[in-house]
């Protein structure tokens, strides 16, 4: 009788273990299905919508990936489960590469947009104020004009080798507009000391600008011939 009870107990334990394992396998299967369906659903979203919500999409994907990888422990057919997870990862990686390529294109297009490029240049040269499309220098006065000229010169010196012919043309236009406003500032009481320092900066800037602009034009003509 005692032997029978032991056998029955062992059978109950075995059944319980099998039942628990079966339940774990079912839950793992649900996790794998959910993971695959999520990746498929993301791939069916329009590119524009995916880009607009990419941060949320990627965060959810990472969470789903963690869940799927953790569920591999309970997979009934581990080899098959691993294969499913890897296929879903590959599909998502392809989509992510596509999104990154589209984002790079958009960034390049924005950088090449003349209006955006002009805004970028004016922001770089006039950190203390925004001149806008009309090149408004009303914010420049006798107290800050030397700093404005100094910043302008330093910005040119730092990036002069990176400019296109169009960039040089716009930089020239900004410089001439600043010079025109300087006449107004002089009447407002610009000190002789600051005026001399500005003259020194202008003396250094003029030949450098002319040389670099000529070089940019020469390079552009050479590229056109190619």
Backbone as ProteinMPNN parsed JSONL, in Angstrom:
{"seq_chain_A": "XXXXXXXXXXXXXXXXXXXXXXXXXXXXXXXXXXXXXXXXXXXXXXXXXXXXXXXXXXXXXXXXXXXXXXXXXXXXXXXXXXXXXXXXXXXXXXXXXXXXXXXXXXXXXXXXXXXXXXXXXXXXXXXXXXXXXXXXXXXXXXXXXXXXXXXXXXXXXXXXXXXXXXXXXXXXXXXXXXXXXXXXXXXXXXXXXXXXXXXXXXXXXXXXXXXXXXXXXXXXXXXXXX", "coords_chain_A": {"N_chain_A": [[0.844, -1.208, 0.0], [1.927, 1.209, 0.788], [3.851, 1.455, -1.157], [2.296, 1.81, -3.406], [1.078, 4.25, -2.862], [3.33, 5.902, -2.983], [3.989, 5.668, -5.664], [1.718, 6.798, -6.81], [1.951, 9.393, -5.833], [4.277, 10.226, -7.086], [3.409, 10.189, -9.697], [1.482, 12.182, -9.666], [3.078, 14.395, -9.175], [4.601, 14.325, -11.491], [2.643, 14.778, -13.433], [1.808, 17.308, -12.663], [4.143, 18.726, -13.089], [4.423, 18.401, -15.825], [2.139, 19.709, -16.648], [2.633, 22.309, -15.772], [4.862, 22.892, -17.283], [3.798, 22.725, -19.805], [2.032, 24.859, -19.752], [3.828, 26.975, -19.508], [5.125, 26.722, -21.923], [3.043, 27.349, -23.63], [2.602, 30.021, -22.962], [5.026, 31.067, -23.799], [4.807, 30.628, -26.525], [2.722, 32.353, -27.146], [4.022, 34.765, -26.651], [6.003, 34.735, -28.647], [4.386, 34.793, -30.937], [3.155, 37.264, -30.586], [5.335, 38.938, -30.774], [6.231, 38.531, -33.439], [3.965, 39.411, -34.823], [3.904, 42.078, -34.079], [6.231, 43.128, -35.286], [5.56, 42.651, -37.96], [3.33, 44.314, -38.185], [4.449, 46.843, -37.829], [6.031, 47.005, -40.098], [4.1, 47.344, -41.987], [3.203, 49.89, -41.733], [2.847, 53.167, -43.051], [5.646, 54.925, -44.421], [6.007, 57.656, -43.717], [4.363, 57.863, -41.448], [5.598, 56.028, -39.776], [8.091, 57.248, -39.409], [7.321, 59.55, -38.039], [6.529, 58.502, -35.629], [8.636, 57.102, -34.659], [10.323, 56.909, -32.385], [8.667, 55.923, -30.337], [7.871, 53.522, -31.538], [10.311, 52.153, -31.748], [11.023, 51.895, -29.067], [8.991, 50.228, -28.102], [9.497, 48.0, -29.661], [12.02, 47.175, -28.684], [11.304, 46.42, -26.115], [9.54, 44.299, -26.69], [11.32, 42.586, -27.925], [13.036, 41.889, -25.814], [11.232, 40.466, -24.225], [10.626, 38.299, -25.919], [13.121, 37.073, -26.182], [13.562, 36.296, -23.552], [11.551, 34.424, -23.294], [12.462, 32.26, -24.689], [13.602, 30.343, -23.092], [11.521, 28.79, -22.194], [10.545, 27.632, -24.437], [8.981, 25.123, -26.426], [9.971, 23.948, -28.751], [12.95, 24.806, -29.09], [14.865, 25.441, -31.068], [13.324, 26.101, -33.314], [11.924, 28.255, -32.243], [13.987, 30.091, -31.747], [14.763, 30.574, -34.347], [12.476, 31.86, -35.353], [12.467, 34.197, -33.817], [14.892, 35.37, -34.621], [14.372, 35.82, -37.341], [12.352, 37.733, -37.166], [13.793, 39.788, -35.979], [15.624, 40.359, -38.018], [13.916, 41.301, -39.986], [12.944, 43.597, -38.791], [15.329, 45.008, -38.51], [15.904, 45.578, -41.147], [13.824, 47.322, -41.752], [14.452, 49.394, -39.964], [16.879, 50.27, -40.993], [15.992, 51.322, -43.371], [14.391, 53.442, -42.457], [16.357, 55.019, -41.265], [17.86, 55.701, -43.488], [16.009, 57.22, -44.913], [15.679, 59.312, -43.137], [18.219, 60.418, -43.197], [18.275, 61.338, -45.818], [16.298, 63.313, -45.693], [17.502, 65.097, -43.914], [19.722, 65.871, -45.391], [18.477, 67.079, -47.568], [17.267, 69.207, -46.289], [19.505, 70.601, -45.423], [20.552, 71.385, -47.84], [18.701, 73.128, -48.77], [18.294, 76.36, -49.882], [17.179, 78.487, -48.314], [17.246, 77.439, -45.718], [19.972, 77.059, -45.46], [20.957, 79.674, -45.543], [19.846, 80.65, -43.21], [21.186, 79.083, -41.362], [23.8, 79.995, -41.704], [23.576, 82.736, -40.988], [22.854, 82.468, -38.327], [25.136, 81.297, -37.311], [27.07, 83.278, -37.697], [26.077, 85.498, -36.394], [25.649, 85.261, -33.419], [24.64, 86.612, -31.285], [22.282, 87.816, -32.044], [19.334, 87.746, -34.17], [19.269, 88.214, -37.59], [17.455, 87.844, -39.588], [15.599, 87.531, -42.741], [15.649, 90.022, -43.874], [17.975, 91.097, -43.057], [18.317, 92.589, -40.588], [19.887, 94.759, -38.515], [19.344, 96.164, -36.256], [19.669, 95.568, -33.613], [22.325, 95.79, -33.119], [24.647, 97.855, -31.588], [26.572, 100.707, -30.316], [27.8, 99.619, -28.13], [28.025, 96.875, -28.482], [28.982, 96.34, -31.016], [31.677, 95.91, -31.682], [32.154, 93.37, -30.641], [30.412, 91.948, -32.269], [31.609, 92.208, -34.805], [34.009, 90.944, -34.237], [33.178, 88.327, -33.605], [32.162, 87.652, -36.086], [34.468, 87.661, -37.712], [35.977, 85.606, -36.467], [34.313, 83.394, -36.86], [34.381, 83.152, -39.635], [37.107, 82.638, -40.026], [37.326, 80.174, -38.777], [35.74, 78.422, -40.32], [36.258, 78.822, -43.022], [37.245, 77.135, -45.014], [35.217, 75.464, -45.688], [33.135, 76.457, -47.185], [30.769, 76.964, -49.864], [30.471, 78.466, -53.172], [28.058, 79.838, -53.195], [27.674, 80.162, -50.471], [29.754, 81.945, -49.836], [28.892, 84.165, -51.238], [26.615, 84.865, -49.801], [27.682, 85.36, -47.292], [29.218, 87.568, -47.887], [27.175, 89.39, -48.49], [25.97, 89.638, -45.97], [28.068, 90.746, -44.529], [28.45, 93.209, -45.818], [26.006, 94.398, -45.23], [26.217, 94.629, -42.475], [28.356, 96.385, -42.347], [27.171, 98.637, -43.471], [25.337, 99.258, -41.496], [27.086, 99.98, -39.53], [27.801, 102.609, -40.051], [25.633, 104.006, -39.059], [25.854, 103.386, -36.35], [28.249, 104.644, -35.705], [27.494, 107.291, -35.637], [26.058, 107.278, -33.361], [27.812, 107.397, -31.337], [30.117, 105.716, -31.298], [33.07, 104.548, -29.858], [36.431, 105.758, -30.34], [38.443, 103.942, -29.886], [37.193, 101.4, -30.143], [36.411, 101.658, -32.758], [38.855, 101.67, -34.097], [39.756, 99.091, -33.567], [37.829, 97.621, -34.905], [38.415, 98.415, -37.484], [40.893, 97.193, -37.794], [40.164, 94.501, -37.762], [38.597, 94.406, -40.08], [40.566, 94.97, -41.94], [42.119, 92.685, -41.821], [40.252, 90.792, -42.534], [39.299, 91.33, -45.185], [41.29, 90.647, -47.354], [41.581, 87.895, -46.866], [38.992, 86.909, -47.204], [38.558, 87.541, -49.916], [40.493, 85.92, -51.156], [39.752, 83.284, -50.391], [37.202, 83.152, -51.469], [37.713, 83.348, -54.19], [39.097, 80.966, -54.515], [37.052, 79.113, -54.013], [35.365, 79.573, -56.166], [37.046, 78.811, -58.257], [37.346, 76.076, -57.726], [34.727, 75.249, -58.077], [34.358, 75.764, -60.814], [36.197, 73.976, -61.867], [35.075, 71.557, -61.065], [32.76, 71.659, -62.553], [33.712, 71.385, -65.142], [34.549, 68.782, -65.121]], "CA_chain_A": [[0.0, 0.0, 0.0], [2.829, 2.343, 0.871], [4.51, 1.555, -2.456], [1.289, 2.347, -4.332], [0.947, 5.682, -2.554], [4.519, 6.581, -3.49], [3.862, 5.715, -7.108], [0.675, 7.781, -7.123], [2.502, 10.719, -5.551], [5.231, 10.536, -8.146], [2.626, 10.437, -10.91], [0.859, 13.498, -9.514], [4.146, 15.38, -9.34], [4.965, 14.321, -12.902], [1.555, 15.425, -14.166], [1.853, 18.73, -12.326], [5.311, 19.295, -13.755], [4.105, 18.454, -17.257], [1.116, 20.725, -16.823], [3.276, 23.608, -15.63], [5.73, 23.079, -18.427], [2.932, 22.956, -20.954], [1.518, 26.215, -19.603], [4.949, 27.861, -19.797], [5.337, 26.656, -23.375], [1.941, 28.094, -24.254], [2.869, 31.448, -22.765], [6.152, 31.416, -24.663], [4.277, 30.661, -27.891], [1.965, 33.607, -27.253], [5.015, 35.838, -26.712], [6.611, 34.71, -29.984], [3.364, 35.249, -31.885], [2.969, 38.701, -30.373], [6.552, 39.588, -31.287], [6.189, 38.483, -34.9], [2.862, 40.257, -35.292], [4.278, 43.477, -33.888], [7.192, 43.48, -36.343], [4.808, 42.695, -39.22], [2.455, 45.498, -38.178], [5.299, 48.013, -38.019], [6.449, 47.006, -41.499], [2.962, 47.733, -42.83], [2.898, 51.303, -41.507], [3.4, 54.078, -44.065], [6.957, 55.446, -44.028], [5.852, 58.953, -43.035], [3.801, 57.616, -40.116], [6.627, 55.348, -38.989], [9.093, 58.251, -39.035], [6.737, 60.465, -37.06], [6.35, 57.815, -34.343], [9.726, 56.122, -34.586], [10.839, 56.754, -31.014], [7.745, 55.028, -29.642], [7.945, 52.217, -32.212], [11.577, 51.507, -31.4], [10.982, 51.55, -27.643], [8.119, 49.052, -27.971], [10.217, 46.871, -30.275], [13.055, 46.72, -27.746], [10.611, 45.722, -25.018], [9.042, 43.033, -27.235], [12.49, 41.732, -28.166], [13.459, 41.376, -24.503], [10.246, 39.455, -23.821], [10.772, 37.131, -26.782], [14.373, 36.403, -25.839], [13.377, 35.661, -22.245], [10.627, 33.293, -23.466], [13.157, 31.143, -25.338], [13.878, 29.343, -22.061], [10.344, 27.926, -22.038], [10.057, 27.192, -25.748], [8.888, 23.681, -26.623], [10.957, 23.675, -29.801], [13.831, 25.966, -28.932], [15.498, 25.765, -32.339], [12.318, 26.783, -34.13], [11.629, 29.537, -31.596], [15.123, 30.976, -32.004], [14.684, 30.938, -35.759], [11.39, 32.835, -35.495], [12.908, 35.458, -33.212], [15.94, 35.943, -35.471], [13.731, 36.309, -38.567], [11.661, 38.98, -36.814], [14.844, 40.788, -35.764], [16.164, 40.727, -39.332], [12.892, 42.088, -40.677], [12.909, 44.918, -38.153], [16.601, 45.676, -38.829], [15.757, 46.083, -42.51], [12.952, 48.491, -41.663], [15.179, 50.459, -39.269], [17.859, 50.8, -41.941], [15.224, 52.123, -44.321], [14.006, 54.666, -41.767], [17.557, 55.842, -41.073], [18.224, 56.217, -44.812], [15.049, 58.275, -45.224], [15.981, 60.445, -42.247], [19.446, 61.029, -43.718], [17.889, 62.068, -47.035], [15.563, 64.509, -45.275], [18.481, 66.007, -43.327], [20.535, 66.407, -46.487], [17.628, 67.99, -48.344], [17.085, 70.42, -45.488], [20.772, 71.334, -45.418], [20.77, 71.937, -49.179], [17.684, 74.132, -49.042], [18.939, 77.682, -49.785], [16.658, 79.283, -47.191], [17.766, 76.853, -44.483], [21.41, 77.294, -45.424], [21.163, 81.075, -45.177], [19.515, 80.784, -41.798], [22.276, 78.455, -40.609], [24.965, 80.89, -41.761], [23.327, 83.943, -40.203], [22.871, 82.081, -36.91], [26.524, 81.041, -36.935], [27.85, 84.515, -37.713], [25.528, 86.489, -35.465], [25.139, 84.473, -32.291], [23.976, 87.486, -30.314], [20.988, 88.299, -32.523], [18.823, 87.178, -35.421], [19.135, 89.296, -38.57], [16.296, 87.566, -40.44], [15.776, 87.622, -44.193], [15.88, 91.428, -44.235], [19.267, 91.512, -42.481], [18.038, 93.669, -39.647], [20.955, 94.89, -37.521], [18.946, 97.178, -35.285], [20.119, 95.126, -32.283], [23.755, 96.096, -33.006], [24.825, 99.233, -31.127], [27.951, 101.114, -30.038], [28.348, 98.813, -27.031], [28.277, 95.472, -28.844], [29.375, 96.186, -32.421], [33.017, 95.329, -31.776], [31.969, 91.931, -30.411], [29.765, 91.403, -33.463], [32.645, 92.099, -35.845], [34.98, 89.953, -33.789], [32.54, 87.017, -33.789], [32.068, 87.443, -37.535], [35.805, 87.325, -38.19], [36.362, 84.303, -35.923], [33.501, 82.366, -37.521], [34.926, 82.975, -40.983], [38.432, 82.022, -39.892], [37.158, 78.791, -38.348], [35.048, 77.581, -41.299], [36.454, 79.353, -44.383], [37.552, 76.073, -45.977], [34.052, 74.584, -45.88], [32.049, 77.172, -47.845], [30.54, 76.904, -51.307], [30.426, 79.808, -53.769], [26.821, 80.476, -52.728], [27.901, 80.562, -49.08], [30.587, 83.15, -49.853], [28.057, 85.279, -51.702], [25.722, 85.286, -48.717], [28.533, 85.934, -46.246], [29.565, 88.913, -48.384], [25.989, 90.23, -48.34], [25.805, 89.916, -44.534], [29.159, 91.629, -44.128], [28.165, 94.544, -46.355], [24.873, 94.943, -44.475], [26.757, 95.006, -41.168], [29.152, 97.601, -42.572], [26.243, 99.756, -43.695], [24.768, 99.627, -40.197], [28.168, 100.582, -38.733], [27.735, 104.064, -40.258], [24.631, 104.521, -38.111], [26.387, 103.234, -35.0], [29.287, 105.665, -35.514], [26.811, 108.552, -35.296], [25.479, 107.124, -32.023], [28.861, 107.57, -30.327], [31.083, 104.62, -31.254], [34.355, 105.055, -29.353], [37.563, 105.704, -31.281], [39.172, 102.701, -29.613], [36.455, 100.295, -30.767], [36.425, 101.886, -34.209], [40.176, 101.254, -34.575], [39.81, 97.622, -33.502], [36.983, 97.128, -36.002], [39.18, 98.664, -38.711], [41.927, 96.152, -37.848], [39.489, 93.25, -38.143], [38.2, 94.551, -41.482], [41.797, 94.924, -42.717], [42.534, 91.274, -41.871], [39.201, 89.988, -43.153], [39.107, 91.584, -46.618], [42.095, 89.813, -48.262], [41.296, 86.477, -46.642], [37.704, 86.611, -47.829], [38.732, 87.588, -51.373], [41.277, 84.757, -51.567], [38.958, 82.069, -50.204], [36.081, 83.18, -52.415], [38.286, 83.031, -55.494], [39.391, 79.531, -54.498], [35.787, 78.376, -54.107], [34.898, 79.709, -57.554], [37.931, 77.999, -59.092], [36.993, 74.672, -57.501], [33.416, 75.014, -58.68], [34.556, 75.724, -62.27], [36.907, 72.721, -62.154], [34.101, 70.473, -60.92], [31.807, 71.763, -63.671], [34.385, 70.854, -66.321], [34.574, 67.323, -64.997]], "C_chain_A": [[0.882, 1.263, 0.0], [3.496, 2.587, -0.47], [3.574, 2.184, -3.474], [1.124, 3.846, -4.124], [2.126, 6.486, -3.096], [4.456, 6.74, -4.999], [2.835, 6.754, -7.545], [1.183, 9.202, -6.915], [3.456, 11.166, -6.642], [4.505, 10.889, -9.428], [1.994, 11.817, -10.863], [1.886, 14.599, -9.752], [4.52, 15.503, -10.815], [3.927, 15.04, -13.746], [1.572, 16.919, -13.933], [2.995, 19.423, -13.057], [5.045, 19.45, -15.25], [3.109, 19.553, -17.554], [1.725, 22.117, -16.765], [4.142, 23.92, -16.841], [4.92, 23.397, -19.67], [2.396, 24.378, -20.929], [2.602, 27.238, -19.947], [5.226, 27.905, -21.296], [4.264, 27.445, -24.117], [2.182, 29.599, -24.141], [4.019, 31.923, -23.655], [5.675, 31.544, -26.106], [3.502, 31.951, -28.145], [2.927, 34.795, -27.406], [5.664, 35.915, -28.09], [5.636, 35.22, -31.043], [3.204, 36.766, -31.806], [4.153, 39.479, -30.955], [6.539, 39.653, -32.81], [5.117, 39.412, -35.461], [3.205, 41.741, -35.146], [5.215, 43.931, -35.0], [6.488, 43.586, -37.689], [3.956, 43.955, -39.303], [3.256, 46.777, -38.412], [5.734, 48.127, -39.478], [5.332, 47.438, -42.44], [2.549, 49.19, -42.657], [3.535, 52.134, -42.623], [4.692, 54.709, -43.536], [6.846, 56.743, -43.236], [5.331, 58.773, -41.614], [4.831, 56.952, -39.207], [7.683, 56.338, -38.519], [8.582, 59.176, -37.938], [6.641, 59.838, -35.674], [7.497, 56.86, -34.039], [10.233, 55.894, -33.168], [9.978, 55.777, -30.222], [7.802, 53.614, -30.217], [9.188, 51.456, -31.766], [11.597, 51.073, -29.939], [10.137, 50.297, -27.421], [8.81, 47.821, -28.546], [11.252, 46.306, -29.31], [12.445, 45.946, -26.576], [10.131, 44.347, -25.482], [10.194, 42.056, -27.492], [12.973, 41.102, -26.868], [12.526, 40.265, -24.031], [10.415, 38.165, -24.613], [12.045, 36.353, -26.431], [14.262, 35.688, -24.495], [12.501, 34.404, -22.359], [11.283, 32.087, -24.113], [13.443, 30.002, -24.36], [12.749, 28.329, -21.965], [9.814, 27.376, -23.362], [10.046, 25.675, -25.848], [9.9, 23.216, -27.649], [11.889, 24.881, -29.851], [14.463, 26.398, -30.251], [14.555, 26.55, -33.24], [12.017, 28.172, -33.577], [12.751, 30.546, -31.865], [15.113, 31.468, -33.448], [13.621, 32.005, -36.004], [11.818, 34.212, -34.967], [13.948, 36.143, -34.104], [15.367, 36.503, -36.772], [13.025, 37.639, -38.32], [12.669, 40.104, -36.608], [15.39, 41.292, -37.1], [15.192, 41.621, -40.089], [12.846, 43.505, -40.098], [14.179, 45.699, -38.481], [16.549, 46.278, -40.23], [14.904, 47.346, -42.527], [13.698, 49.665, -41.028], [16.207, 51.099, -40.196], [17.174, 51.708, -42.957], [14.837, 53.463, -43.704], [15.204, 55.603, -41.6], [18.006, 56.458, -42.395], [17.307, 57.37, -45.204], [15.327, 59.522, -44.393], [17.229, 61.182, -42.729], [19.157, 61.851, -44.964], [17.216, 63.385, -46.674], [16.516, 65.555, -44.7], [19.32, 66.673, -44.404], [19.744, 67.419, -47.306], [17.435, 69.307, -47.612], [18.351, 71.278, -45.508], [21.023, 72.011, -46.757], [19.727, 72.973, -49.582], [18.303, 75.518, -48.847], [18.484, 78.503, -48.585], [17.21, 78.765, -45.869], [19.263, 77.115, -44.34], [21.715, 78.731, -45.018], [20.887, 81.301, -43.7], [20.628, 80.22, -40.926], [23.505, 79.362, -40.577], [24.758, 82.131, -40.895], [23.348, 83.642, -38.703], [24.295, 81.853, -36.423], [27.326, 82.331, -36.803], [27.365, 85.542, -36.699], [24.842, 85.788, -34.309], [24.331, 85.323, -31.32], [22.601, 87.959, -30.762], [20.609, 87.694, -33.862], [18.607, 88.302, -36.435], [17.948, 89.084, -39.507], [16.607, 87.72, -41.92], [16.103, 89.048, -44.63], [17.205, 91.975, -43.711], [19.107, 92.741, -41.594], [19.108, 93.692, -38.558], [20.614, 95.939, -36.462], [19.396, 96.831, -33.866], [21.619, 95.405, -32.059], [23.918, 97.571, -32.648], [26.295, 99.497, -30.797], [28.614, 100.254, -28.963], [28.688, 97.381, -27.437], [28.834, 95.275, -30.257], [30.78, 95.596, -32.587], [32.95, 93.807, -31.587], [31.362, 91.258, -31.635], [30.778, 91.212, -34.582], [33.661, 91.0, -35.496], [34.438, 88.532, -33.979], [32.472, 86.656, -35.273], [33.426, 86.967, -38.082], [36.216, 85.915, -37.738], [35.594, 83.159, -36.589], [34.032, 82.099, -38.926], [36.264, 82.24, -40.928], [38.308, 80.526, -39.584], [36.619, 77.893, -39.473], [35.281, 77.966, -42.763], [36.707, 78.273, -45.435], [36.351, 75.195, -46.316], [32.964, 75.2, -46.765], [31.995, 76.942, -49.359], [30.54, 78.337, -51.852], [29.191, 80.56, -53.29], [26.96, 80.953, -51.285], [28.701, 81.868, -49.019], [29.766, 84.374, -50.281], [27.168, 85.794, -50.574], [26.514, 85.907, -47.565], [28.922, 87.364, -46.619], [28.386, 89.871, -48.186], [25.766, 90.598, -46.87], [26.848, 90.92, -44.06], [28.903, 93.059, -44.59], [27.008, 95.202, -45.607], [25.322, 95.393, -43.086], [27.562, 96.298, -41.293], [28.265, 98.832, -42.758], [25.648, 100.221, -42.369], [25.822, 100.295, -39.311], [28.155, 102.11, -38.881], [26.751, 104.714, -39.297], [25.171, 104.49, -36.695], [27.452, 104.295, -34.707], [28.669, 106.992, -35.086], [26.228, 108.504, -33.889], [26.54, 107.209, -30.921], [29.813, 106.407, -30.193], [32.449, 105.169, -30.837], [35.453, 104.885, -30.403], [38.33, 104.395, -31.125], [38.501, 101.51, -30.293], [36.481, 100.41, -32.285], [37.755, 101.422, -34.811], [40.284, 99.722, -34.602], [38.968, 96.998, -34.616], [37.719, 97.287, -37.326], [40.269, 97.605, -38.894], [41.327, 94.813, -38.29], [39.108, 93.273, -39.619], [39.43, 94.426, -42.39], [42.283, 93.476, -42.871], [41.534, 90.435, -42.667], [39.178, 90.11, -44.672], [39.962, 90.701, -47.537], [41.832, 88.316, -48.104], [40.01, 86.074, -47.353], [37.852, 86.548, -49.348], [39.445, 86.335, -51.869], [40.44, 83.475, -51.493], [37.797, 82.001, -51.197], [36.565, 82.843, -53.827], [38.577, 81.533, -55.6], [38.137, 78.689, -54.661], [35.247, 78.418, -55.53], [35.727, 78.838, -58.489], [37.596, 76.519, -58.958], [35.668, 74.334, -58.169], [33.534, 74.904, -60.193], [35.251, 74.413, -62.668], [35.96, 71.539, -62.082], [33.133, 70.464, -62.085], [32.412, 71.175, -64.946], [34.447, 69.337, -66.307], [33.254, 66.709, -65.413]], "O_chain_A": [[0.604, 2.238, -0.698], [3.694, 3.728, -0.887], [3.995, 2.99, -4.303], [1.041, 4.614, -5.083], [1.959, 7.597, -3.599], [4.812, 7.782, -5.55], [3.043, 7.489, -8.51], [0.893, 10.1, -7.705], [3.448, 12.322, -7.066], [4.928, 11.781, -10.164], [1.964, 12.537, -11.861], [1.616, 15.592, -10.427], [4.728, 16.601, -11.332], [4.261, 15.806, -14.65], [1.379, 17.708, -14.858], [2.852, 20.532, -13.57], [5.382, 20.464, -15.861], [3.207, 20.243, -18.568], [1.403, 22.99, -17.571], [4.158, 25.04, -17.353], [5.309, 24.235, -20.484], [2.314, 25.031, -21.969], [2.328, 28.245, -20.598], [5.518, 28.957, -21.865], [4.545, 28.122, -25.106], [1.989, 30.347, -25.1], [3.989, 33.029, -24.193], [6.086, 32.456, -26.824], [3.61, 32.56, -29.21], [2.677, 35.71, -28.19], [5.856, 37.0, -28.639], [6.013, 35.983, -31.933], [3.129, 37.454, -32.825], [3.98, 40.542, -31.55], [6.803, 40.702, -33.398], [5.339, 40.11, -36.451], [2.838, 42.556, -35.992], [5.017, 44.993, -35.59], [6.772, 44.492, -38.472], [3.868, 44.588, -40.355], [2.8, 47.684, -39.108], [5.797, 49.228, -40.026], [5.595, 47.853, -43.569], [1.652, 49.672, -43.349], [4.636, 51.829, -43.08], [4.809, 54.991, -42.343], [7.506, 56.913, -42.211], [5.792, 59.438, -40.687], [4.925, 57.269, -38.022], [8.124, 56.283, -37.37], [9.321, 59.537, -37.022], [6.667, 60.542, -34.665], [7.345, 55.923, -33.256], [10.541, 54.759, -32.806], [10.497, 54.908, -29.521], [7.784, 52.632, -29.475], [9.124, 50.268, -31.447], [12.125, 50.01, -29.609], [10.514, 49.414, -26.651], [8.717, 46.729, -27.984], [11.346, 45.091, -29.14], [13.002, 44.949, -26.115], [10.287, 43.354, -24.772], [10.05, 40.849, -27.298], [13.284, 39.911, -26.83], [12.976, 39.249, -23.502], [10.356, 37.07, -24.052], [12.037, 35.122, -26.391], [14.808, 34.598, -24.322], [12.687, 33.441, -21.615], [10.717, 30.994, -24.09], [13.515, 28.838, -24.756], [12.983, 27.153, -21.689], [8.765, 26.734, -23.401], [10.987, 25.012, -25.409], [10.599, 22.223, -27.449], [11.637, 25.849, -30.569], [14.582, 27.593, -30.52], [14.948, 27.544, -33.852], [11.873, 29.137, -34.327], [12.491, 31.71, -32.172], [15.416, 32.628, -33.728], [13.84, 32.941, -36.772], [11.562, 35.243, -35.59], [13.887, 37.354, -34.316], [15.82, 37.541, -37.253], [13.085, 38.551, -39.144], [12.428, 41.241, -37.014], [15.593, 42.491, -37.289], [15.596, 42.579, -40.749], [12.723, 44.483, -40.835], [14.125, 46.909, -38.706], [17.086, 47.359, -40.468], [15.215, 48.312, -43.222], [13.589, 50.798, -41.496], [16.386, 52.317, -40.19], [17.721, 52.738, -43.351], [14.944, 54.502, -44.355], [15.087, 56.816, -41.771], [18.474, 57.596, -42.428], [17.759, 58.372, -45.758], [15.223, 60.645, -44.885], [17.293, 62.41, -42.68], [19.72, 62.93, -45.148], [17.508, 64.43, -47.255], [16.365, 66.749, -44.959], [19.595, 67.871, -44.349], [20.257, 68.47, -47.69], [17.437, 70.379, -48.217], [18.289, 72.504, -45.597], [21.63, 73.08, -46.814], [19.86, 73.621, -50.62], [18.788, 75.823, -47.758], [19.298, 79.14, -47.917], [17.596, 79.549, -45.001], [19.759, 77.362, -43.241], [22.633, 78.975, -44.235], [21.599, 82.045, -43.026], [20.975, 80.791, -39.892], [24.17, 79.481, -39.547], [25.656, 82.532, -40.155], [23.805, 84.462, -37.906], [24.631, 82.168, -35.282], [28.16, 82.463, -35.908], [28.144, 86.357, -36.206], [23.615, 85.732, -34.234], [23.45, 84.821, -30.621], [21.827, 88.455, -29.943], [21.461, 87.192, -34.595], [17.85, 89.236, -36.174], [17.485, 90.028, -40.147], [17.742, 88.006, -42.3], [16.764, 89.25, -45.649], [17.523, 93.15, -43.892], [19.701, 93.791, -41.843], [19.22, 92.751, -37.772], [21.507, 96.526, -35.85], [19.491, 97.713, -33.013], [22.116, 95.272, -30.941], [23.381, 98.439, -33.335], [27.149, 98.628, -30.972], [29.84, 100.171, -28.894], [29.538, 96.743, -26.815], [29.126, 94.145, -30.648], [31.031, 94.859, -33.541], [33.619, 93.057, -32.298], [31.741, 90.144, -31.998], [30.799, 90.168, -35.233], [34.103, 90.241, -36.359], [35.15, 87.646, -34.454], [32.696, 85.509, -35.659], [33.499, 85.987, -38.823], [36.738, 85.131, -38.53], [36.151, 82.092, -36.848], [34.12, 80.948, -39.352], [36.506, 81.32, -41.71], [39.095, 79.717, -40.076], [37.005, 76.728, -39.566], [34.574, 77.484, -43.648], [36.415, 78.474, -46.614], [36.458, 74.285, -47.138], [31.972, 74.537, -47.067], [33.014, 76.754, -50.025], [30.601, 79.3, -51.087], [29.251, 81.758, -53.011], [26.438, 82.004, -50.914], [28.373, 82.776, -48.256], [29.934, 85.47, -49.746], [26.989, 87.001, -50.41], [26.063, 86.867, -46.94], [28.949, 88.254, -45.769], [28.569, 91.015, -47.77], [25.413, 91.736, -46.561], [26.545, 91.83, -43.288], [29.116, 94.008, -43.836], [27.019, 96.411, -45.375], [24.861, 96.417, -42.581], [27.46, 97.189, -40.45], [28.571, 99.918, -42.268], [25.475, 101.418, -42.141], [25.48, 101.091, -38.436], [28.468, 102.824, -37.927], [26.986, 105.809, -38.787], [24.982, 105.433, -35.926], [27.543, 104.787, -33.583], [29.24, 107.725, -34.279], [25.939, 109.54, -33.29], [26.226, 107.109, -29.735], [30.281, 106.123, -29.091], [32.924, 106.151, -31.408], [35.401, 103.983, -31.239], [38.803, 103.817, -32.103], [39.168, 100.706, -30.944], [36.56, 99.413, -33.002], [37.781, 100.851, -35.901], [40.833, 99.141, -35.538], [39.344, 95.979, -35.195], [37.658, 96.41, -38.188], [40.536, 97.171, -40.015], [41.918, 94.091, -39.093], [39.276, 92.278, -40.324], [39.351, 93.849, -43.474], [42.796, 93.095, -43.923], [41.908, 89.501, -43.376], [39.053, 89.106, -45.373], [39.41, 90.056, -48.428], [41.857, 87.564, -49.078], [39.947, 85.038, -48.015], [37.344, 85.631, -49.992], [39.053, 85.753, -52.881], [40.43, 82.68, -52.433], [37.455, 80.93, -51.699], [35.887, 82.129, -54.566], [38.335, 80.913, -56.635], [38.147, 77.675, -55.359], [34.734, 77.421, -56.038], [35.192, 78.204, -59.399], [37.564, 75.791, -59.951], [35.511, 73.263, -58.754], [32.888, 74.05, -60.802], [34.92, 73.819, -63.694], [36.015, 70.633, -62.913], [32.726, 69.402, -62.556], [31.711, 70.542, -65.735], [34.403, 68.691, -67.353], [33.101, 65.488, -65.37]]}, "name": "protein", "num_of_chains": 1, "seq": "XXXXXXXXXXXXXXXXXXXXXXXXXXXXXXXXXXXXXXXXXXXXXXXXXXXXXXXXXXXXXXXXXXXXXXXXXXXXXXXXXXXXXXXXXXXXXXXXXXXXXXXXXXXXXXXXXXXXXXXXXXXXXXXXXXXXXXXXXXXXXXXXXXXXXXXXXXXXXXXXXXXXXXXXXXXXXXXXXXXXXXXXXXXXXXXXXXXXXXXXXXXXXXXXXXXXXXXXXXXXXXXXXX"}
